[in-house]
Amino acid sequence: MAMPRSIARRSTLWIALALFFTALSAHADRPAGARLERLAERIHAQAPNISTRAISAAINAYFHVRQRSLTDKPLVTVVDYSVPSARKRLAVANVRSGKVLFYTYVAHGKGSGVKYATRFSNKPGTDASSLGVYLTGRAYYGKHGYSLRLKGLNADYNGAAYRRDIVVHSAWYVSRKFARNHGRMGRSWGCFALSRKVAGAIVKLIRRGTVLLAYYPDPRWLHSSPFLGAPGN
């Protein structure tokens, strides 16, 4: 039986109103201008190795993803690959409070460089890290212990992450002692490898639908990503 026109119109109206107020709420929650700058500076004060540009990009990416209804959790993870691997360059922050929950080391892929990550790839077999915005997936137990699946949202830059098995996992070659002895961290096959001391806690916190940004000041990527401009534009 066909739905009466009056009921169909009311149904369409309610759907339109619901979508409008959802978008309005997301826009209202989005920090703008000076507030976004203060939020980035607050996070930077707690994670000083990570540039405010990387942090601002991560915040913008978070709100783009949220506007697309892909996340409802106020967490963002930022990795600043312009920082050498022997220094802390990963932070997990709450975008509402600006509190940094983790600030730690992370290894890059063998194909990206030795001490510094300077080359990035989305291709299988390169063992390189990939730039871009990721959405976290399910956690699982694998050969590296408690690990985390990732979905790349920038098709040309990290869209093959799931197929390449680019994940967050623990590694013996990521530690203060390793950095002290070698002047750098060990390298992964493109994964975000963390210290065994914090990997499990970070995976548990950011699993299932939070935003992760792998940042590097590459002009081509910065200007092409749909997730890095001011949200709402």
C-alpha positions in Angstrom: 0.0 0.0 0.0 1.4 3.4 -0.9 2.0 5.9 1.9 -0.5 8.9 1.9 1.0 12.1 0.5 0.4 14.1 3.7 2.3 11.4 5.8 5.1 11.2 3.2 5.5 15.0 3.2 5.6 15.1 7.0 8.1 12.2 7.1 10.3 14.0 4.6 10.1 17.2 6.6 11.1 15.5 9.8 14.1 13.8 8.1 15.2 17.2 6.7 14.9 18.9 10.1 16.8 16.1 11.8 19.6 16.4 9.3 19.6 20.2 9.6 19.9 20.2 13.4 22.6 17.5 13.3 24.7 19.7 11.0 23.9 22.7 13.1 25.1 20.9 16.2 28.3 19.8 14.6 29.0 23.3 13.3 28.3 24.8 16.8 30.8 22.4 18.4 33.5 23.4 15.9 36.1 25.8 17.3 36.7 28.7 15.0 39.4 31.3 14.6 40.9 32.3 17.9 39.4 29.3 19.8 40.9 26.8 17.4 44.3 28.6 17.7 44.1 28.5 21.6 43.1 24.8 21.5 46.1 24.0 19.2 48.5 26.0 21.5 47.2 24.2 24.6 47.9 20.8 23.0 51.3 22.0 21.8 52.2 23.1 25.3 51.7 19.6 26.5 53.3 18.0 23.4 56.0 20.5 22.5 57.8 18.5 19.8 54.7 18.5 17.6 54.2 21.7 15.6 51.1 23.8 16.0 50.5 23.4 12.2 50.3 19.6 12.6 48.0 20.0 15.6 45.7 22.5 13.8 45.6 20.1 10.8 44.6 17.3 13.1 41.8 19.3 14.7 40.5 20.4 11.3 40.6 16.8 10.2 38.7 15.7 13.3 35.8 18.1 12.6 35.7 17.2 8.9 35.3 13.6 9.9 32.8 14.4 12.5 30.7 16.4 10.1 30.5 13.3 7.9 29.1 11.4 10.9 32.1 9.0 10.9 33.0 9.7 14.5 31.3 10.7 17.7 34.3 10.5 20.0 36.2 13.7 21.0 39.7 12.2 20.4 42.3 12.9 17.9 45.8 11.3 17.4 48.4 13.3 15.6 51.8 12.0 14.4 54.2 14.7 13.2 56.7 13.0 10.8 58.8 16.2 10.5 60.2 15.3 13.9 63.0 12.7 14.1 62.1 9.3 15.4 64.3 9.5 18.5 62.0 12.3 19.8 58.3 12.1 21.0 56.1 12.9 18.0 52.7 11.2 18.7 50.0 12.8 20.9 46.5 11.7 21.7 44.3 14.6 22.7 40.8 15.4 23.7 39.5 18.1 21.3 36.9 19.4 23.8 39.2 19.9 26.8 42.6 20.2 25.0 44.0 17.7 27.4 46.8 15.5 26.0 46.3 11.9 27.2 49.4 10.4 25.6 52.6 11.9 24.3 55.1 9.4 23.1 57.4 7.9 20.5 56.4 6.3 17.2 58.4 4.5 14.6 58.0 5.1 10.8 58.4 2.6 7.9 61.7 1.4 6.5 60.8 2.8 3.1 60.4 6.3 4.6 63.9 7.0 5.8 66.2 6.2 8.7 66.3 8.8 11.4 63.8 11.1 9.6 60.7 10.1 7.6 61.0 12.0 4.3 59.4 9.6 1.7 55.9 8.4 1.9 53.9 5.9 -0.2 50.5 4.3 -0.5 51.8 1.4 -2.5 52.1 -2.2 -1.2 55.6 -3.5 -1.0 57.3 -0.1 -0.3 57.5 -0.6 3.5 56.8 3.2 3.7 54.6 5.2 6.0 51.6 6.9 4.5 50.4 10.4 5.1 46.8 11.3 5.7 43.7 11.0 7.8 42.8 7.6 9.2 39.8 6.3 11.1 40.5 3.7 13.7 38.9 0.3 13.4 38.8 -2.8 15.6 41.5 -3.9 18.0 42.8 -7.5 17.7 45.6 -9.7 19.0 48.3 -10.5 16.4 52.0 -11.2 16.2 52.7 -7.9 17.8 50.2 -8.3 20.6 47.2 -6.0 21.0 47.0 -4.0 17.7 44.6 -1.7 15.9 43.3 -1.7 12.4 43.2 1.5 10.4 41.2 2.8 7.5 42.8 5.5 5.3 40.4 8.2 4.3 42.8 10.0 1.8 42.4 7.7 -1.2 45.6 8.7 -3.1 47.8 8.9 0.1 46.6 6.2 2.5 43.6 4.5 0.9 45.5 1.2 0.7 46.3 1.1 4.4 43.8 -1.7 5.3 45.0 -3.8 2.3 48.7 -3.1 3.3 48.0 -4.1 6.9 49.1 -0.7 8.2 48.1 -0.9 11.8 49.1 0.5 15.3 51.1 -2.1 17.2 53.9 -2.5 19.8 57.5 -3.0 18.9 60.7 -3.9 20.9 62.6 -1.4 18.8 60.6 1.6 20.1 62.0 2.7 23.5 64.1 5.4 25.1 67.0 2.9 25.5 66.9 2.0 21.8 67.0 5.7 20.8 69.8 6.4 23.2 71.9 3.5 21.8 71.2 4.1 18.1 70.2 7.8 17.8 66.9 6.8 16.3 64.1 4.3 16.7 63.9 1.1 14.8 61.6 1.0 11.7 58.4 -0.8 10.9 57.0 -2.0 7.5 54.9 1.1 7.4 53.0 0.7 10.6 52.7 3.0 13.5 54.9 1.1 15.9 54.8 2.2 19.6 56.6 1.3 22.8 55.5 -1.8 24.5 54.9 0.2 27.7 52.1 2.3 26.2 50.8 0.5 23.0 48.1 -1.5 24.7 46.7 1.5 26.6 46.7 3.7 23.5 45.0 1.0 21.3 42.3 0.6 23.9 41.7 4.3 24.1 41.6 5.2 20.4 40.0 2.0 18.9 36.7 2.0 17.0 36.0 5.3 15.3 38.6 7.9 16.3 40.7 10.1 14.0 44.4 9.7 13.5 46.4 12.2 11.3 49.9 11.3 9.9 51.3 14.8 9.2 54.3 16.0 7.1 54.6 19.5 5.6 54.3 18.2 2.0 52.6 21.0 0.0 51.0 18.7 -2.6 49.3 16.6 0.1 48.3 19.6 2.3 46.6 21.3 -0.6 44.9 18.2 -2.0 43.4 16.7 1.1 39.6 17.5 1.6 40.1 17.0 5.3 42.6 19.8 6.1 40.7 23.0 5.1 38.6 24.9 7.6 35.5 22.6 8.3 32.2 23.8 7.1 33.6 25.4 4.0 
